[in-house]
Amino acid sequence: MFCDQCYILLDLDVSFPADFQVKGQGPRVAHHDSYSTLCKAAHAGCELCQLIVEQSRGGSILPSLVLSGPKWQIFVEITHDGLIINIPIPIGYDELEQEKSIEDFDIGEDNIRLYISTKYNDPLASLFSMRPLSEDSNSEGCFKIASEWLQTCLDTHDKCPKQLSPLPSRVVDVGSDSIDPFLHISQGESSPWLALSHCWGQQQTLTTTSKTLETFSQSIPMSDLPETFKDAILITRRLGYQYIWIDSLCIIQDSLQDWESESKKMAMIYQNAAATICADAADGDHQGIFKATGSTRQKFNLLALPYHSSQRGQNGHIFVSTRQGRHSLQIMPLQTRAWVLQEKALSIRSLHYQSTGLSWHCQTSSSTETRPTLLQSLTIRELHRIPHKSLPPRLDYDVGLQAEGDSATLRWWYTQVSDYVARQLTFKKDRFPAIAGLANEFAKRTGYRYMAGIWAEDFHRGLLWKGAVPEYYVGTGPSWSWIGAEYNQLSGTFCDGTNFMKHCNDFAVELIGFSEPKTTDMFLGGGAATILTLRGWCKEIQDLFPGKRFSCFSPLNVGSSLGLITVKPSPTTNSIVGGHVAIWMDKELNLANGQAILEEKKIIIIRISNFETWEAGSAHTVSIWGLLLQPIGELHNTYQRIGLVRIIKSNAATESEGFNLRTIRIA
């Protein structure tokens, strides 16, 4: 049921005439003459007025007031994606001041926005840009939207590569409704393919092994496939493609040789795929793409309004909602997995199946199921936007909130690292391989040399990570590399490489050399280094505050700490390092006996560099950054990293006091 004023809005010739359509916003149409009459219509059963009153700030008093005159007139405007309701209200009116005339109050305006959407096949779809979220991502409308996104990109996006490439070694031929899928062994022929990005999950998924390779090359019955693979094959068919690459089926899982060979091609497979299907909402292959999105799919209360336009000869329905246009940001299960970071970054085009609906991402634009024709231009740096250009060593960042050029390129890498270490891996041995494709592509574009996750040309920044090193990662890589560390909330941002703005040349450590690679592939095995040889300024921990003992404190006031601790002289001294030193421990330290433990282990500090930092909301600060090192057994001058050190620079004339120039090795 709708009131007479709302029926006027339902005539598009009045509320959204054709000559206003290009502007995307109709004229201001008079609605009810005051808030009190709006409330009366809502009470009488008008569904649209009820929705407006629910969203208003009129409270419980204003509906009872008699408001007359043009200044209380309510107006409504229709746009291509919403209703804008302007309600005049007296500012500050409440029960305590009812003796004061309503005319004496200033008038404000309560601006309410409701979202309008139409189904993709509705005659009014050409007027309104939003679509209601479908109940099922397997719907005809979802496939139509996905197909249009993909085709628009292939046909019109110059920034999105679209060359036809040779097929990967193996792909799944998706067959047809009458023919089961099978594993296609390519012979170097060129043909387009899709790729799947998915969570394997805790349940055993279907894999290709040395024993099943020949059988799968003949047929893989659909009934044997886990739900996610079935859905991916259906999507591939509906989008008009014959092949899809699925890692568990296209790599022989019990062959280390095949796994290493195909892992090296990971970047090519995702880069050259026509698109990547991302099963974001599924936490395992047993769950399926469609079922996973259906069970968690956001539901909106939609009010159907019968609209018509005699001039256009159109009739149809629009749907009004209070939240339809707002996408809540949720971390989908897929985006918690470490392998998926490089799959996402390497993909030219991605089709995401999420609980918030379908979404599209390419190198030119992004879009969502509820706003399928609103292709938003990308403003952030993407891997494929990084030019093939040698970066200079010891790069200083541009000053400003929006980094551009070389600064943006290097910052992009450190952002990826911080994201990567917060993600999960089922097999800890995959720590290097799961980011190898990304590192390899970055090296090709920048000319930088890879050293176990750190770039030789930017090693000063690269060494200054902070996190936790769990026992199960000990030995995964050298102690100076972040590859064996995880994000720790008490440490804060894992990789502050984005904030180290400018190198200060005084007392920076010198990279003398690094050990030769122990693996045949520098990216899969961590790069060309296990031991770093550095020449720099060192100080023993017992000399941190000359002649004074020190105490260790935790920001959380607990007896032991993994993460940030502060070290202060006891009693206070006029030491060159000022009032305290910040240390981020890689492993837990008993603070009650902190100094004794550190001195007993003969811990030293090596200065890596002075950096000018600029953190949001803070002034520019110059700090001494160094590593906390512990000797390794009886090996001469050989250490392992156990923490990160920051000393606020305070006295430039005496800052070298207590530091000795040494050449050391860090394993």
C-alpha positions as CSV (number, residue, x, y, z in Angstrom):
1,M,0.0,0.0,0.0
2,F,1.2,3.5,-0.9
3,C,-0.1,7.0,-0.2
4,D,-1.1,9.5,-2.9
5,Q,2.2,11.4,-2.5
6,C,4.2,8.3,-3.1
7,Y,2.1,7.3,-6.1
8,I,3.3,10.6,-7.7
9,L,6.9,9.4,-7.3
10,L,6.0,6.1,-9.0
11,D,5.3,8.0,-12.2
12,L,8.8,8.4,-13.7
13,D,7.5,11.0,-16.2
14,V,7.2,13.3,-13.1
15,S,10.0,12.1,-10.8
16,F,12.6,11.1,-13.4
17,P,11.7,12.6,-16.8
18,A,13.7,11.6,-19.9
19,D,15.5,15.0,-20.2
20,F,16.9,14.5,-16.6
21,Q,18.1,10.9,-17.4
22,V,21.5,12.0,-18.8
23,K,22.2,14.0,-15.6
24,G,21.5,10.9,-13.6
25,Q,19.3,12.9,-11.1
26,G,15.7,13.9,-11.4
27,P,14.0,17.2,-10.2
28,R,13.0,17.9,-6.6
29,V,9.5,16.6,-6.3
30,A,7.2,17.8,-3.5
31,H,6.2,15.0,-1.2
32,H,4.3,15.5,2.1
33,D,3.9,19.0,3.3
34,S,5.6,18.3,6.7
35,Y,7.1,15.6,8.9
36,S,3.9,15.2,10.8
37,T,1.9,14.4,7.7
38,L,4.6,12.0,6.6
39,C,4.2,10.1,9.9
40,K,0.4,10.0,9.5
41,A,0.8,8.4,6.1
42,A,3.2,5.9,7.5
43,H,0.8,5.1,10.4
44,A,-2.0,4.6,7.8
45,G,0.0,1.9,6.1
46,C,2.1,3.5,3.3
47,E,5.2,1.2,3.1
48,L,7.5,3.7,1.6
49,C,6.6,6.4,4.2
50,Q,7.2,3.8,6.9
51,L,10.7,3.1,5.6
52,I,11.5,6.9,5.4
53,V,10.3,7.5,9.0
54,E,12.3,4.5,10.2
55,Q,15.5,6.1,8.8
56,S,14.7,9.7,10.0
57,R,15.9,11.6,13.0
58,G,12.5,13.1,13.8
59,G,12.2,11.3,17.1
60,S,9.0,10.8,19.1
61,I,7.9,14.4,19.5
62,L,7.9,15.9,16.1
63,P,5.2,13.7,14.7
64,S,2.7,15.2,17.1
65,L,3.5,18.8,16.1
66,V,1.4,20.7,13.6
67,L,3.9,22.1,11.1
68,S,2.4,24.2,8.4
69,G,3.9,26.4,5.7
70,P,6.2,25.9,2.7
71,K,9.3,25.8,4.9
72,W,8.3,22.4,6.2
73,Q,7.7,20.9,2.8
74,I,9.4,17.5,2.2
75,F,11.1,17.0,-1.2
76,V,12.3,13.8,-2.9
77,E,14.8,13.5,-5.6
78,I,15.4,10.3,-7.7
79,T,18.9,9.5,-9.0
80,H,20.2,6.6,-11.0
81,D,20.9,4.7,-7.8
82,G,18.8,6.1,-5.0
83,L,16.1,8.2,-3.4
84,I,17.2,11.4,-1.6
85,I,14.6,12.6,0.9
86,N,15.0,16.1,2.3
87,I,13.0,16.6,5.5
88,P,13.0,20.0,7.3
89,I,13.2,19.7,11.1
90,P,13.6,22.3,13.9
91,I,17.1,22.2,15.4
92,G,17.3,21.4,19.1
93,Y,13.5,21.0,19.7
94,D,12.8,18.8,22.7
95,E,10.3,18.4,25.5
96,L,12.2,20.7,27.8
97,E,11.6,23.7,25.6
98,Q,8.0,23.1,24.4
99,E,7.0,26.5,25.8
100,K,9.1,28.0,23.1
101,S,7.4,28.6,19.8
102,I,8.3,26.2,17.0
103,E,8.7,29.2,14.8
104,D,11.6,30.4,16.9
105,F,13.8,27.4,16.1
106,D,16.3,27.3,13.3
107,I,15.5,24.8,10.6
108,G,17.8,22.1,9.6
109,E,17.4,19.3,7.1
110,D,17.4,15.6,7.6
111,N,18.8,14.1,4.4
112,I,17.9,10.4,4.0
113,R,19.3,8.2,1.3
114,L,17.6,5.0,0.2
115,Y,19.1,2.7,-2.5
116,I,17.3,1.9,-5.7
117,S,18.0,-1.3,-7.7
118,T,16.3,-3.1,-10.6
119,K,16.7,-6.6,-11.9
120,Y,19.1,-7.0,-14.9
121,N,16.2,-8.0,-17.2
122,D,13.7,-5.3,-16.0
123,P,12.7,-2.7,-18.6
124,L,13.9,0.0,-16.1
125,A,17.4,-1.5,-15.9
126,S,18.6,1.1,-18.4
127,L,17.6,3.9,-16.0
128,F,19.0,2.6,-12.8
129,S,22.5,1.4,-12.3
130,M,22.1,-0.8,-9.2
131,R,20.9,-4.5,-9.1
132,P,19.5,-6.4,-6.1
133,L,21.9,-9.0,-4.8
134,S,20.8,-12.3,-6.2
135,E,19.8,-15.1,-3.8
136,D,22.1,-17.5,-5.7
137,S,25.4,-16.8,-7.4
138,N,24.5,-19.5,-9.9
139,S,21.7,-17.4,-11.2
140,E,21.3,-16.4,-14.8
141,G,21.8,-12.7,-13.8
142,C,25.1,-13.4,-12.2
143,F,26.4,-15.3,-15.3
144,K,25.3,-12.4,-17.5
145,I,27.1,-9.8,-15.3
146,A,30.3,-11.9,-15.2
147,S,30.3,-12.4,-18.9
148,E,29.8,-8.7,-19.6
149,W,32.6,-7.8,-17.2
150,L,35.0,-10.2,-18.9
151,Q,34.1,-9.2,-22.4
152,T,34.2,-5.5,-21.7
153,C,37.7,-5.9,-20.4
154,L,38.9,-8.0,-23.3
155,D,37.4,-5.6,-25.9
156,T,38.1,-2.2,-24.4
157,H,40.8,-2.2,-21.7
158,D,44.2,-1.3,-23.2
159,K,45.9,-1.6,-19.9
160,C,44.9,-5.2,-19.4
161,P,47.1,-7.6,-21.4
162,K,45.2,-10.1,-23.6
163,Q,47.7,-11.9,-25.7
164,L,47.0,-15.6,-26.6
165,S,49.7,-17.8,-24.9
166,P,50.7,-21.4,-25.1
167,L,48.7,-23.6,-22.7
168,P,50.3,-24.7,-19.4
169,S,51.7,-28.3,-19.3
170,R,48.3,-29.6,-18.2
171,V,44.8,-28.1,-18.0
172,V,41.4,-29.5,-17.3
173,D,39.2,-29.8,-20.4
174,V,35.8,-29.0,-19.0
175,G,34.0,-31.2,-21.5
176,S,30.3,-30.5,-21.9
177,D,26.9,-31.5,-20.4
178,S,27.3,-34.9,-22.1
179,I,31.1,-35.3,-21.8
180,D,33.0,-35.5,-18.5
181,P,36.0,-33.3,-17.9
182,F,39.5,-34.8,-18.4
183,L,43.1,-33.7,-18.0
184,H,44.5,-32.3,-21.3
185,I,48.2,-32.7,-21.8
186,S,49.2,-29.7,-23.9
187,Q,51.7,-29.9,-26.8
188,G,52.6,-26.3,-26.8
189,E,49.4,-25.2,-28.6
190,S,47.9,-21.7,-27.8
191,S,44.4,-21.4,-26.4
192,P,42.7,-19.3,-23.7
193,W,42.2,-20.7,-20.3
194,L,40.8,-19.8,-16.9
195,A,42.5,-20.4,-13.5
196,L,41.0,-21.3,-10.2
197,S,42.1,-19.8,-6.8
198,H,40.7,-21.9,-3.9
199,C,41.2,-23.2,-0.4
200,W,42.0,-26.9,-0.4
201,G,40.5,-27.2,3.1
202,Q,40.9,-29.7,5.9
203,Q,39.2,-32.6,4.0
204,Q,41.2,-34.5,1.4
205,T,40.6,-33.1,-2.0
206,L,40.9,-34.8,-5.4
207,T,44.5,-34.7,-6.7
208,T,46.5,-35.9,-9.7
209,T,49.2,-38.4,-8.8
210,S,51.5,-40.6,-10.8
211,K,49.0,-43.4,-10.5
212,T,45.9,-41.4,-11.6
213,L,47.6,-39.3,-14.3
214,E,46.7,-41.7,-17.1
215,T,43.2,-42.3,-15.9
216,F,42.5,-38.6,-15.5
217,S,43.8,-38.0,-19.0
218,Q,40.9,-40.0,-20.2
219,S,38.1,-38.9,-17.9
220,I,37.5,-37.3,-14.5
221,P,33.8,-38.1,-13.7
222,M,31.9,-35.1,-12.5
223,S,30.6,-37.2,-9.6
224,D,34.1,-37.7,-8.3
225,L,35.0,-34.0,-8.2
226,P,34.6,-31.9,-5.0
227,E,31.9,-29.3,-5.1
228,T,34.3,-26.3,-5.7
229,F,35.8,-28.0,-8.8
230,K,32.3,-28.9,-10.1
231,D,31.2,-25.3,-9.8
232,A,34.4,-23.9,-11.3
233,I,33.9,-26.2,-14.3
234,L,30.3,-25.0,-14.7
235,I,31.4,-21.4,-14.6
236,T,34.1,-22.1,-17.2
237,R,31.5,-23.6,-19.5
238,R,29.0,-20.8,-19.0
239,L,31.7,-18.2,-19.7
240,G,32.5,-19.9,-23.0
241,Y,35.9,-21.4,-22.2
242,Q,37.2,-24.9,-22.7
243,Y,40.1,-25.1,-20.3
244,I,40.7,-24.3,-16.6
245,W,43.9,-24.7,-14.6
246,I,43.4,-26.2,-11.1
247,D,46.6,-26.7,-9.2
248,S,45.7,-30.0,-7.4
249,L,44.7,-31.6,-10.7
250,C,47.3,-30.0,-13.1
251,I,50.4,-30.6,-10.9
252,I,51.4,-34.2,-10.1
253,Q,51.2,-34.0,-6.3
254,D,53.4,-37.0,-5.5
255,S,56.2,-35.9,-7.8
256,L,58.7,-33.4,-6.3
257,Q,60.3,-32.9,-9.7
258,D,56.9,-32.0,-11.3
259,W,55.9,-29.8,-8.4
260,E,59.1,-27.8,-8.7
261,S,58.9,-27.6,-12.4
262,E,55.3,-26.4,-12.4
263,S,55.7,-24.0,-9.5
264,K,58.3,-22.1,-11.5
265,K,55.5,-21.5,-14.1
266,M,53.0,-20.2,-11.5
267,A,53.4,-16.5,-12.5
268,M,52.9,-17.3,-16.2
269,I,49.8,-19.4,-15.5
270,Y,48.0,-16.7,-13.6
271,Q,49.3,-13.8,-15.6
272,N,48.3,-15.3,-18.9
273,A,45.0,-16.8,-17.9
274,A,42.0,-15.0,-19.4
275,A,40.7,-14.7,-15.8
276,T,41.0,-16.2,-12.4
277,I,37.9,-17.6,-10.7
278,C,38.3,-16.9,-7.0
279,A,36.3,-19.1,-4.6
280,D,36.5,-16.5,-1.8
281,A,33.7,-17.7,0.5
282,A,34.6,-21.4,0.5
283,D,37.0,-22.6,3.3
284,G,37.5,-25.9,1.5
285,D,36.9,-27.7,-1.8
286,H,34.1,-29.8,-0.3
287,Q,32.0,-26.6,0.3
288,G,31.6,-25.4,-3.3
289,I,31.6,-22.0,-4.8
290,F,27.8,-21.5,-5.0
291,K,26.9,-23.2,-1.7
292,A,29.5,-21.2,0.2
293,T,28.3,-17.9,-1.1
294,G,24.6,-18.9,-0.6
295,S,25.0,-19.9,3.0
296,T,26.7,-16.7,4.0
297,R,25.2,-14.4,1.3
298,Q,24.1,-11.0,2.7
299,K,20.4,-10.6,2.8
300,F,18.7,-7.2,2.4
301,N,15.1,-6.2,3.1
302,L,13.9,-4.9,-0.3
303,L,10.7,-3.0,-0.8
304,A,9.2,-3.5,-4.3
305,L,7.8,-0.3,-5.9
306,P,5.7,-0.6,-9.2
307,Y,7.1,2.2,-11.4
308,H,5.8,3.3,-14.8
309,S,6.6,5.8,-17.6
310,S,4.1,6.6,-20.3
311,Q,6.6,8.6,-22.3
312,R,9.1,5.8,-22.4
313,G,6.4,3.1,-22.7
314,Q,8.0,1.3,-19.7
315,N,6.6,-0.5,-16.7
316,G,8.5,-2.4,-14.1
317,H,9.6,-2.7,-10.5
318,I,12.3,-1.1,-8.6
319,F,13.6,-2.2,-5.2
320,V,14.3,0.2,-2.3
321,S,16.7,-0.7,0.5
322,T,18.5,1.0,3.3
323,R,21.7,-1.0,2.9
324,Q,21.8,-2.4,-0.6
325,G,24.5,0.0,-1.8
326,R,26.8,-0.6,1.2
327,H,29.3,-3.5,0.9
328,S,30.5,-4.5,4.3
329,L,34.2,-5.4,4.3
330,Q,34.7,-9.0,5.2
331,I,37.8,-11.1,5.1
332,M,36.8,-14.1,3.1
333,P,38.4,-17.5,3.9
334,L,40.4,-17.5,0.6
335,Q,42.1,-14.2,1.4
336,T,43.6,-15.7,4.6
337,R,45.7,-18.1,2.6
338,A,49.4,-17.3,1.9
339,W,49.4,-18.9,-1.6
340,V,46.5,-16.8,-2.7
341,L,48.4,-13.5,-2.3
342,Q,50.5,-14.1,-5.4
343,E,47.6,-15.6,-7.3
344,K,45.7,-12.4,-6.7
345,A,48.5,-10.1,-7.6
346,L,49.6,-12.0,-10.7
347,S,46.1,-12.4,-12.2
348,I,45.2,-9.8,-14.8
349,R,41.5,-10.4,-14.3
350,S,39.7,-11.8,-11.3
351,L,36.1,-12.9,-10.8
352,H,35.4,-13.1,-7.0
353,Y,32.5,-15.2,-5.5
354,Q,31.9,-13.7,-2.1
355,S,29.1,-13.4,0.5
356,T,28.7,-9.8,-0.5
357,G,28.0,-10.8,-4.1
358,L,30.1,-11.2,-7.2
359,S,32.9,-8.7,-7.8
360,W,35.3,-8.0,-10.6
361,H,38.9,-6.8,-10.6
362,C,41.2,-6.1,-13.5
363,Q,44.1,-3.8,-14.1
364,T,41.8,-1.0,-15.3
365,S,38.8,-1.1,-13.0
366,S,36.7,-3.0,-10.4
367,S,33.0,-3.5,-10.0
368,T,30.4,-5.3,-7.9
369,E,27.3,-7.3,-8.5
370,T,25.1,-4.6,-7.0
371,R,26.7,-1.9,-9.2
372,P,27.8,-3.9,-12.3
373,T,28.0,-1.0,-14.7
374,L,29.9,1.3,-12.3
375,L,33.4,0.4,-13.3
376,Q,35.6,2.3,-10.8
377,S,39.1,3.2,-12.0
378,L,41.9,1.9,-10.0
379,T,44.1,4.4,-8.1
380,I,46.3,2.0,-6.2
381,R,49.5,0.5,-7.5
382,E,49.1,-3.0,-9.0
383,L,51.9,-5.4,-9.9
384,H,51.1,-5.2,-13.6
385,R,51.3,-1.4,-13.4
386,I,54.9,-1.5,-12.2
387,P,57.0,-0.6,-15.3
388,H,60.0,-2.7,-16.5
389,K,62.5,-0.2,-15.2
390,S,65.7,-0.7,-13.1
391,L,65.2,0.8,-9.7
392,P,68.2,2.7,-8.1
393,P,69.8,1.2,-5.0
394,R,69.2,2.9,-1.6
395,L,66.1,4.6,-2.9
396,D,64.6,7.5,-0.9
397,Y,60.9,7.9,-1.0
398,D,59.0,10.9,-2.3
399,V,57.6,13.1,0.5
400,G,53.8,13.0,0.5
401,L,50.8,10.9,1.3
402,Q,50.5,9.6,-2.3
403,A,53.7,7.9,-3.3
404,E,54.3,7.8,-7.0
405,G,56.9,6.4,-9.4
406,D,59.8,4.4,-7.9
407,S,58.6,5.1,-4.4
408,A,55.3,3.5,-5.1
409,T,56.9,0.5,-6.6
410,L,59.1,-0.3,-3.6
411,R,56.4,0.5,-1.1
412,W,54.1,-1.9,-2.9
413,W,56.5,-4.7,-2.2
414,Y,56.7,-4.1,1.5
415,T,52.9,-3.9,1.7
416,Q,52.8,-7.3,0.1
417,V,55.2,-8.7,2.6
418,S,53.2,-7.4,5.5
419,D,50.1,-9.0,4.0
420,Y,51.8,-12.3,3.3
421,V,53.2,-13.0,6.8
422,A,49.7,-12.5,8.3
423,R,48.3,-15.3,6.1
424,Q,48.2,-19.0,6.8
425,L,50.1,-22.0,5.3
426,T,49.1,-25.6,5.6
427,F,52.7,-26.8,4.9
428,K,55.4,-24.7,6.4
429,K,57.9,-25.8,3.8
430,D,55.9,-23.6,1.3
431,R,57.1,-20.4,3.0
432,F,59.4,-19.5,0.1
433,P,57.5,-21.1,-2.8
434,A,54.2,-19.4,-2.0
435,I,55.7,-16.0,-2.7
436,A,58.2,-17.1,-5.3
437,G,56.2,-16.1,-8.4
438,L,55.5,-12.6,-7.0
439,A,59.2,-12.1,-6.1
440,N,60.3,-13.4,-9.5
441,E,58.0,-11.0,-11.3
442,F,59.1,-8.0,-9.1
443,A,62.8,-8.8,-9.8
444,K,62.1,-8.9,-13.6
445,R,60.5,-5.5,-13.4
446,T,62.9,-3.7,-11.1
447,G,66.3,-5.4,-11.7
448,Y,66.7,-6.0,-8.0
449,R,68.5,-9.1,-6.6
450,Y,66.6,-11.4,-4.3
451,M,68.1,-12.6,-1.1
452,A,65.8,-14.8,0.9
453,G,62.9,-12.3,0.8
454,I,65.1,-9.2,0.9
455,W,66.4,-7.1,-2.0
456,A,70.1,-6.6,-2.1
457,E,69.7,-3.0,-3.4
458,D,67.4,-2.1,-0.5
459,F,68.8,-4.4,2.2
460,H,68.8,-1.6,4.8
461,R,65.0,-1.4,4.8
462,G,64.6,-5.1,4.2
463,L,66.4,-6.2,7.4
464,L,64.2,-4.0,9.6
465,W,61.1,-6.2,10.0
466,K,59.5,-6.9,13.3
467,G,57.5,-10.0,14.2
468,A,57.5,-13.3,16.0
469,V,59.6,-16.3,15.0
470,P,57.7,-19.5,16.0
471,E,59.6,-22.8,16.5
472,Y,58.1,-24.4,13.5
473,Y,59.7,-21.8,11.2
474,V,63.2,-22.0,12.8
475,G,65.5,-23.1,10.1
476,T,63.1,-22.3,7.2
477,G,65.5,-19.5,6.2
478,P,68.3,-17.4,7.6
479,S,67.5,-15.6,10.9
480,W,67.9,-12.1,9.3
481,S,65.1,-12.8,6.8
482,W,61.4,-12.2,7.6
483,I,60.6,-15.5,5.8
484,G,60.6,-17.4,9.2
485,A,58.5,-14.8,11.0
486,E,54.8,-14.2,11.5
487,Y,52.8,-11.1,12.2
488,N,52.7,-10.3,16.0
489,Q,50.1,-7.9,17.2
490,L,52.4,-6.6,20.0
491,S,55.0,-5.7,17.4
492,G,52.7,-3.6,15.3
493,T,53.2,-3.2,11.5
494,F,55.4,-6.1,10.4
495,C,57.3,-4.3,7.7
496,D,57.8,-0.6,8.2
497,G,59.6,-0.4,4.9
498,T,56.7,1.9,3.8
499,N,57.6,4.5,6.4
500,F,61.4,4.6,6.1
501,M,61.4,7.7,4.0
502,K,65.1,8.7,3.7
503,H,68.4,7.1,4.3
504,C,70.9,9.0,6.4
505,N,74.4,8.3,5.2
506,D,76.2,8.4,8.5
507,F,77.2,5.0,10.0
508,A,75.1,2.9,7.6
509,V,76.1,-0.8,7.5
510,E,77.9,-2.0,4.4
511,L,77.0,-5.3,2.7
512,I,80.3,-7.1,2.1
513,G,78.8,-10.2,0.5
514,F,76.4,-13.1,0.8
515,S,76.8,-16.9,0.5
516,E,76.1,-18.7,-2.8
517,P,72.7,-20.2,-3.3
518,K,72.1,-23.7,-2.1
519,T,69.1,-24.4,-4.3
520,T,68.7,-24.6,-8.1
521,D,66.0,-22.0,-8.0
522,M,66.8,-18.8,-6.1
523,F,63.1,-17.9,-5.7
524,L,61.7,-21.3,-4.6
525,G,64.6,-21.8,-2.3
526,G,64.9,-18.3,-0.9
527,G,67.3,-16.5,-3.0
528,A,71.1,-16.2,-3.3
529,A,71.9,-16.0,0.4
530,T,72.0,-17.9,3.6
531,I,74.8,-16.0,5.4
532,L,75.2,-12.2,5.2
533,T,78.6,-10.6,5.7
534,L,78.2,-7.0,7.0
535,R,80.7,-4.3,8.1
536,G,79.1,-1.9,10.5
537,W,79.1,-0.2,13.9
538,C,78.5,-2.7,16.8
539,K,78.1,-2.4,20.5
540,E,77.7,-5.1,23.2
541,I,74.4,-5.0,25.1
542,Q,76.2,-4.5,28.4
543,D,77.5,-1.2,27.1
544,L,74.1,0.0,26.0
545,F,74.1,2.5,28.8
546,P,77.8,3.0,29.8
547,G,78.4,2.3,33.4
548,K,74.7,1.7,34.2
549,R,72.5,-1.3,34.4
550,F,69.2,-1.3,32.6
551,S,65.7,-2.7,33.1
552,C,63.3,-4.2,30.5
553,F,59.6,-3.2,30.5
554,S,56.6,-4.4,28.5
555,P,53.9,-2.0,27.3
556,L,51.4,-4.6,28.7
557,N,53.1,-4.7,32.1
558,V,53.6,-8.5,31.9
559,G,56.5,-10.6,33.1
560,S,57.6,-11.7,29.7
561,S,57.2,-10.3,26.2
562,L,57.2,-11.4,22.6
563,G,57.3,-8.1,20.6
564,L,57.9,-4.6,21.7
565,I,59.8,-4.0,25.0
566,T,61.5,-0.8,26.2
567,V,64.9,-0.8,27.8
568,K,65.7,2.0,30.3
569,P,68.8,2.9,32.3
570,S,68.6,2.2,36.0
571,P,68.9,4.7,37.5
572,T,68.2,7.4,34.9
573,T,71.3,8.6,33.1
574,N,72.3,11.2,30.5
575,S,73.3,8.5,28.1
576,I,73.7,9.4,24.4
577,V,70.7,7.2,23.6
578,G,68.3,9.3,25.6
579,G,65.7,8.0,28.0
580,H,65.0,4.5,26.5
581,V,65.6,2.1,23.7
582,A,62.9,0.3,21.9
583,I,63.5,-3.4,21.1
584,W,61.2,-5.8,19.3
585,M,62.1,-9.3,20.3
586,D,61.7,-12.2,17.8
587,K,61.2,-14.6,20.7
588,E,59.9,-14.4,24.2
589,L,62.1,-12.8,26.8
590,N,61.7,-13.0,30.6
591,L,61.7,-9.3,31.5
592,A,62.3,-9.7,35.2
593,N,65.8,-11.0,34.4
594,G,66.1,-9.3,31.0
595,Q,69.5,-7.7,31.3
596,A,71.2,-10.8,32.8
597,I,69.8,-13.0,30.1
598,L,70.9,-10.6,27.3
599,E,74.4,-10.2,28.8
600,E,74.8,-13.9,29.5
601,K,74.1,-14.6,25.8
602,K,76.7,-11.9,24.8
603,I,74.1,-10.1,22.7
604,I,75.4,-7.2,20.5
605,I,73.7,-4.5,18.5
606,I,74.7,-3.7,14.9
607,R,73.6,-0.4,13.4
608,I,71.9,-0.9,10.1
609,S,71.1,2.6,9.2
610,N,69.7,5.9,10.3
611,F,66.4,6.5,8.7
612,E,64.1,9.5,8.6
613,T,60.6,8.3,9.2
614,W,57.3,10.0,8.7
615,E,54.4,8.2,10.4
616,A,50.8,9.5,10.1
617,G,50.1,12.1,12.7
618,S,53.7,12.4,13.7
619,A,56.6,14.8,12.9
620,H,59.6,13.6,10.9
621,T,61.9,11.7,13.1
622,V,65.5,10.4,12.6
623,S,66.2,7.2,14.4
624,I,69.1,4.7,14.6
625,W,67.8,1.3,13.5
626,G,69.8,-1.9,14.2
627,L,69.6,-5.6,14.8
628,L,69.9,-7.5,18.1
629,L,72.3,-10.4,17.5
630,Q,73.3,-13.5,19.4
631,P,76.6,-15.4,18.8
632,I,76.2,-18.9,17.3
633,G,78.2,-21.5,19.2
634,E,81.9,-21.2,18.9
635,L,81.8,-19.8,15.3
636,H,84.0,-16.7,15.2
637,N,82.1,-13.5,14.4
638,T,79.0,-15.4,13.4
639,Y,75.6,-14.4,14.8
640,Q,71.9,-14.9,14.5
641,R,69.2,-12.3,14.7
642,I,67.0,-12.2,17.8
643,G,65.4,-8.8,17.6
644,L,65.1,-5.3,16.1
645,V,66.4,-2.1,17.8
646,R,65.4,1.6,17.5
647,I,67.2,4.4,19.2
648,I,65.9,7.9,18.8
649,K,68.8,10.1,17.5
650,S,69.6,12.8,20.0
651,N,73.2,14.0,19.8
652,A,74.8,13.9,16.4
653,A,78.3,14.9,17.8
654,T,78.6,11.9,20.1
655,E,76.4,9.2,18.5
656,S,79.3,7.0,17.5
657,E,80.4,6.7,21.2
658,G,80.6,3.1,22.3
659,F,80.2,1.6,18.8
660,N,83.1,-0.2,17.2
661,L,83.5,-0.9,13.5
662,R,83.4,-4.7,12.9
663,T,82.9,-7.2,10.1
664,I,80.5,-9.9,11.1
665,R,78.5,-12.8,9.6
666,I,74.8,-13.3,10.2
667,A,73.3,-16.7,9.5
